[in-house]
Amino acid sequence: MRCASPHPGANFVEDTPWLNTHQAHLLPCMDIRGVFAANLKSLRRAKGLSQEELAHAANLDRTYISSLERCVYSASIDVVDRLANVLEVDASRLLQKPPTGATQ
């Protein structure tokens, strides 16, 4: 999920019309949604859980877990907490950026 941005250090505003254009690929790949998605997938796999098993334990739909891991949807704070509880980590762990130079 990490990619080089053509505009390093540039700030982008969420929910701008610009995001809905063919130029969206210019945005940095590790925004908070990408960080959450990568951490969710990594922690789920580390626990040996399928998307379906995680979804069932968190009382969510499997397709929603898949969508979260692909950055299709943003999770509410309540969903982040439910997933963290199932994964037995602090909710903040799901939102921590990887150290510089780390690979996901």
Secondary structure by P-SEA (a helix, b strand, c coil): cbbbbccccccccccccccccccccccccccaaaaaaaaaaaaaaaacccaaaaaaaacccaaaaaaaaaccccccaaaaaaaaaaaccccccccccccccccc
